[in-house]
Amino acid sequence: MLPSGRAELMVGRGAFVESFPLFGHALDDYEALYDEKLGLLLDLFKTERVTWLGRFRPALHEAEIAPRPMGQQQPVWIGAGGTPASAVRAGRAGLPMNLANIGGEPARFVPFVELYRRSGLAAGHDPSHLKVGISSHLHVAKDAQRAREDFYPYYARYMGHNLPNRDRGWQVSRDDFEALAGPRGALFVGSPQQIVDKILYEHELFGHERFMAQIDIGGLLFGKVATAIELLAAEVLPAVRRATRGQVSEAA
């Protein structure tokens, strides 16, 4: 049995398409594949034995699915990158949505989050089930300038070698980086207080319950990753919880 509260799933369409030919799928079926596989995944958690028929994989007849979640349905989040279809899909399904906020200004995603919540309410879901998480790239250090100096070369390398971005010729200049790391940019890099301020700014925009950070970007040295984790746990999260009265209760 899957231990209660110790495992969650986040499912999304992803940014890479190399897996389609590897598994014998056509890129033209991108949307249909995702919808079908998401529906099957949710069915697997509803009952111990599943009977199912779809387009893209063999049918299931009274298939026993193990291990089972302990005590409640396994938490499933929809991972979204900002397309309206993703917001509507998550809202109609009544599933929590995690938004990848990794470029541009966060304010541009406000209509996207509003669309998610409207879609969920229109489908008859309890508003308390329509949770929002925000994911971003992050590095935190005691000294803000040190954090930026340490993180930039790894971040630039990571973005330059990320395949979808490389095909588009996306190179992150230092000026681009500084703008992204600024008070209204999508990149969380700086001192603990700067990270707190940016999380609170985005909470004003989105009213989200969860903040998730990817911090091991581009091979960043383990010691710096460990320090960032310690600062998140010891300084950032407690301050955010106090400021939001627990509305943002989770950070990872």
ABEGO torsion letter per residue (X at the ends): XBBBGABBBBBBAEABAAAAAAAGBBAAAAAAAAAAAAAAAAAAAABABBBBBBAABBBBBGBBBOBBBBGBBBBBBBBBAGBAAAAAAAAAAGBBBBBBBABEBAAAAAAAAAAAAAAAAAAGBBAAABBBBBBBBBBBBABAAAAAAAAAAAAAAAAAABAAAAAAGBBBBAAAAAAAABAABABBBEBAAAAAAAAAAAAAAAGBABBBBBABBGGBBAAAAAAAAAAAAAAAAAAAAAAAGGABABBX
